[in-house]
Amino acid sequence: MTFKDPWILALIVLACLLIFWNDRFQESPSLRFSSAILWQGIPPGWKVKSRYFLWLLRLLALIFFIVALARPQQSLKETVHKMEGIDIVLAIDCSGSMAAEDFTIHGQRVNRLVVVKSVVRDFVAARPHDRLALVAFAGLAYTVCPLTTDYDWLLTNLERIELGVLEDGTAVGSAISSSLNRLKQSQAKSKVVILLTDGMNNAGRMDPKTAAKIAKTMNVKVYTIGAGSRGLVPFPVEDVWGRKIYQNVALDLDEETLQEIARITDAQYFRATDTPSLKQIYQEIDALEKTEIQETGYKEYQELFGSFLMVGLICLVSEVILSRTLFLRIP
């Protein structure tokens, strides 16, 4: 049992002192007789011997009232949640090469960015206790969504990432730098960047390996994902009639640099050549980056003040009734 306002219990001492003082120094009632010889040798009756019983009832009534005022409570249930939460920045390449349609969803050919969005949505749904951020990059890098737990807002911003919005190119170093800016104020025990690209660094002022070394000093892991099929891939173009046709082109992926970034930051590099492998990679990263947090969810209490109040009333009523009947004093 606990008390909502335990300091009120200190009033019990004051109540005891007041009742003792009242009983001790109150003038006792008396009757005048010409002689006390008649009462000599007569032993006191049980009522006289029990004269402190009323005093005890009054004291108990006050004590129970004070305890009720202190709000006694009994804890019925306490839930403890074991949650996993870290800060994660998802850096997504939206350069022109992401338009290659070498991935499929439900048997239909789609470009790489569409598949990445689909997989990221599943990844976000699997991390209900993390703060997530989005960074998009091509020739430049910009923050699409800062660290947040508002996943609806994050996914809305994810849909706004489109091909051709940014100057074309692949600024891997700038993407890492922008991601680190999202994490520099983070107090999380574990901080992670998941960077996906299908090209090689050819834009931006920040060298990818230098950015990785900065991430290392900030204790940030940078998982890198190289996306795209090996060899020639179908790339959509328009013919002279404005119709969509495909050309088989070879797109360069600098796996060596991506591997080095992951090595420097004590993370891992993954290669995704199709939709299932990309999903598997995000699932593996999800399993690797877990930080267990234990926190109390809620406590359910049963209020007990009513019981103490009832007992106090019984004591008070009993004292009043007995003092006017069985223990009635004359005068």
C-alpha positions in Angstrom: 0.0 0.0 0.0 1.2 3.5 -0.8 0.0 7.0 -0.1 -0.7 9.7 -2.6 0.0 12.5 0.0 2.1 10.8 2.6 3.1 14.0 4.3 -0.4 14.3 5.7 0.3 11.3 8.0 2.4 13.7 10.2 -0.9 15.1 11.5 -1.4 11.8 13.4 1.2 12.9 16.0 -0.5 16.3 16.3 -3.9 14.6 16.8 -2.5 12.4 19.5 -1.0 15.3 21.4 -4.2 17.4 21.2 -6.4 14.6 22.5 -3.9 13.8 25.3 -3.7 17.5 26.3 -7.5 17.8 26.3 -7.9 14.7 28.5 -5.0 15.6 30.8 -5.8 19.2 31.5 -9.6 19.3 31.2 -11.3 19.8 34.6 -13.0 16.6 35.7 -16.7 16.9 36.5 -17.6 16.5 40.1 -20.5 16.6 42.6 -20.4 18.1 46.1 -21.1 16.0 49.1 -21.0 16.9 52.8 -18.9 13.8 53.4 -17.0 11.3 51.3 -17.3 8.6 54.0 -20.1 6.9 52.1 -17.8 6.1 49.2 -14.8 4.9 51.1 -14.1 1.2 50.6 -16.2 0.9 47.5 -14.0 -0.3 44.6 -14.4 1.5 41.2 -16.8 -0.2 38.7 -15.9 -1.5 35.3 -17.2 1.7 33.7 -14.7 3.7 35.7 -11.9 1.4 34.7 -13.0 1.6 31.0 -13.1 5.4 31.0 -10.2 5.5 28.5 -12.1 3.5 26.0 -14.0 6.6 24.7 -10.7 8.4 24.5 -9.3 5.6 22.4 -12.3 5.6 20.1 -11.9 9.4 19.5 -8.2 8.9 18.8 -8.8 6.0 16.3 -11.5 8.1 14.5 -9.0 10.9 14.0 -6.2 8.6 12.9 -8.5 6.9 10.3 -9.7 10.2 9.0 -6.1 11.5 8.6 -5.0 8.2 6.8 -8.0 8.6 4.5 -7.0 12.2 3.8 -3.5 10.9 2.8 -5.1 8.9 -0.1 -4.0 5.3 0.6 -3.7 3.3 -2.6 -3.0 -0.3 -3.5 -1.1 -1.1 -6.7 -3.1 -3.6 -8.8 -1.1 -3.8 -12.0 2.2 -2.5 -13.3 3.1 -3.1 -17.0 6.7 -3.1 -18.1 7.4 -2.7 -21.8 10.7 -3.8 -23.3 11.1 -1.6 -26.3 13.8 -1.1 -28.9 14.6 2.4 -30.0 17.4 4.1 -31.9 17.8 7.1 -34.2 18.0 6.2 -37.8 18.5 8.4 -40.9 17.4 6.8 -44.2 19.5 8.4 -47.1 17.9 7.6 -50.5 19.4 8.1 -53.9 17.0 9.9 -56.3 19.5 10.5 -59.1 18.6 9.9 -62.8 20.1 6.4 -62.7 17.4 5.3 -60.2 15.0 5.4 -63.2 16.3 2.1 -64.4 13.6 -0.6 -64.3 15.5 -3.7 -63.4 13.3 -4.4 -60.3 9.8 -5.7 -60.2 6.8 -5.6 -57.8 4.1 -8.2 -58.2 5.5 -9.2 -61.5 5.4 -5.7 -62.9 8.5 -3.8 -63.9 9.1 -0.6 -61.9 12.0 1.7 -61.4 14.4 1.4 -58.5 13.1 4.4 -56.6 9.5 2.9 -56.5 10.9 -0.3 -55.1 13.0 1.5 -52.5 9.9 3.5 -51.3 8.0 0.3 -51.0 10.7 -1.4 -48.9 11.3 1.7 -46.8 7.6 1.8 -45.9 7.8 -1.8 -44.6 11.0 -0.9 -42.7 9.3 2.1 -41.0 6.3 -0.1 -40.0 8.7 -2.5 -38.3 10.4 0.1 -36.2 7.6 1.5 -34.0 9.8 2.9 -31.3 12.5 4.6 -33.3 13.0 8.2 -34.4 13.5 8.2 -38.2 14.6 10.8 -40.6 14.8 11.0 -44.4 17.5 12.5 -46.6 17.3 12.5 -50.4 20.3 13.1 -52.6 21.3 13.3 -56.2 23.8 16.0 -57.2 22.9 17.7 -53.9 21.6 16.3 -50.6 18.6 17.7 -48.6 16.6 16.8 -45.6 13.2 15.5 -46.5 12.1 14.9 -43.0 14.0 15.5 -39.7 14.0 12.9 -36.9 10.5 12.1 -35.9 8.2 9.5 -34.4 5.3 10.8 -36.6 5.5 8.0 -39.1 2.5 9.2 -41.1 4.2 12.5 -41.7 7.5 10.7 -42.5 5.8 8.5 -45.1 4.0 11.4 -46.6 7.3 13.1 -47.1 8.7 9.8 -48.5 6.2 9.9 -51.3 7.4 13.4 -52.3 10.8 12.1 -53.2 10.7 12.1 -57.0 13.3 11.6 -59.9 14.5 14.8 -61.5 13.7 17.1 -58.7 17.4 17.7 -57.8 20.3 18.4 -60.0 21.5 15.1 -61.4 24.5 13.4 -60.0 25.4 11.2 -57.0 26.7 13.1 -54.0 27.4 10.2 -51.6 29.6 12.3 -49.3 27.1 15.1 -49.1 24.4 12.6 -48.3 26.4 11.2 -45.3 27.2 14.8 -44.2 23.5 15.8 -44.3 22.5 12.7 -42.4 25.1 13.4 -39.7 23.6 16.9 -39.3 20.3 15.2 -38.5 22.1 13.2 -35.8 24.4 15.7 -34.2 21.9 16.7 -31.5 20.8 13.1 -30.9 21.1 11.8 -27.4 20.3 8.2 -28.5 22.6 5.4 -27.4 22.7 4.1 -31.0 22.7 6.2 -34.1 22.5 4.8 -37.6 22.5 6.0 -41.2 21.2 3.6 -43.9 22.5 4.9 -47.3 21.2 3.5 -50.5 22.7 4.4 -53.9 23.0 2.8 -57.4 25.9 4.9 -58.6 29.3 6.3 -57.8 30.2 9.6 -56.1 30.5 12.2 -58.8 29.1 15.4 -57.1 29.2 17.4 -53.9 32.2 18.8 -52.1 32.5 16.2 -49.4 34.5 13.1 -50.0 32.6 9.9 -49.0 35.5 8.4 -47.0 36.1 11.7 -45.1 32.4 11.8 -44.3 32.6 8.3 -43.0 35.5 9.2 -40.7 33.4 12.0 -39.3 30.6 9.6 -38.7 33.1 7.3 -36.9 34.0 10.2 -34.5 30.3 10.7 -33.8 29.8 7.0 -33.1 27.4 6.7 -36.1 27.2 3.6 -38.1 26.7 4.0 -41.8 25.1 0.9 -43.5 25.5 1.1 -47.2 23.4 -0.6 -49.9 24.4 -0.9 -53.5 21.2 -1.2 -55.6 20.9 -2.5 -59.1 21.3 -5.6 -61.2 24.7 -6.6 -62.5 25.5 -6.0 -66.1 23.2 -4.3 -68.6 19.9 -3.0 -67.2 16.7 -1.7 -69.0 16.6 2.1 -68.9 13.4 3.9 -70.1 13.7 6.6 -72.8 11.3 8.2 -75.2 11.5 7.7 -78.9 10.8 10.4 -81.5 7.1 9.7 -81.2 7.1 10.2 -77.4 6.6 6.6 -76.7 8.4 4.8 -73.8 11.0 2.3 -74.9 13.9 0.6 -73.2 17.6 0.7 -73.8 20.0 -1.7 -72.2 22.7 0.3 -70.4 25.5 -0.4 -68.0 25.4 1.7 -64.8 28.5 2.1 -62.7 28.3 1.2 -59.0 31.3 2.0 -56.8 31.1 -0.9 -54.4 34.6 -0.4 -53.2 33.8 3.0 -51.8 30.5 1.8 -50.2 32.4 -1.1 -48.6 35.0 1.2 -47.2 32.4 3.6 -45.8 30.7 0.6 -44.0 34.1 -0.7 -42.7 35.2 2.7 -41.3 32.0 3.1 -39.4 31.9 -0.5 -38.1 28.8 -1.2 -40.2 28.1 -3.5 -43.2 27.7 -3.2 -47.0 24.9 -5.0 -48.8 24.2 -5.5 -52.5 20.6 -5.6 -53.7 20.1 -6.9 -57.2 16.3 -7.4 -57.0 13.3 -6.6 -54.9 13.5 -9.7 -52.6 17.2 -9.1 -51.9 16.5 -5.4 -51.1 13.7 -6.4 -48.6 16.0 -9.0 -47.0 18.8 -6.4 -46.6 16.5 -3.9 -44.7 15.3 -6.8 -42.6 18.8 -7.8 -41.7 19.7 -4.2 -40.7 16.5 -4.1 -38.7 17.7 -7.3 -36.8 21.2 -5.9 -36.3 20.2 -2.6 -34.9 18.3 -3.3 -31.7 18.7 -1.4 -28.5 16.5 -2.8 -25.6 14.9 -0.2 -23.4 12.8 -1.1 -20.4 10.2 1.3 -19.2 7.2 1.2 -17.0 4.0 1.5 -19.0 1.4 2.3 -16.4 0.2 1.5 -12.9 -3.3 0.8 -11.9 -4.3 1.7 -8.4 -7.3 0.9 -6.1 -8.2 3.8 -3.9 -8.6 2.7 -0.2 -9.5 6.0 1.4 -13.2 5.0 1.5 -12.5 2.0 3.7 -10.4 4.1 6.2 -13.1 6.8 6.1 -15.8 4.3 6.9 -13.9 2.8 9.9 -13.2 6.3 11.2 -16.9 7.2 11.0 -17.8 4.0 12.9 -15.3 4.9 15.6 -16.7 8.4 15.9 -20.3 7.4 15.9 -19.6 4.7 18.5 -17.8 7.2 20.7 -20.8 9.6 20.5 -23.4 6.9 21.2 -21.5 5.2 24.1 -20.7 8.6 25.7 -24.4 9.4 25.9 -25.6 5.9 26.9 -23.5 3.3 28.5 -20.7 5.6 29.6 -22.9 8.6 30.3 -21.3 10.7 33.1 -23.3 12.8 35.6 -22.6 15.5 35.8 
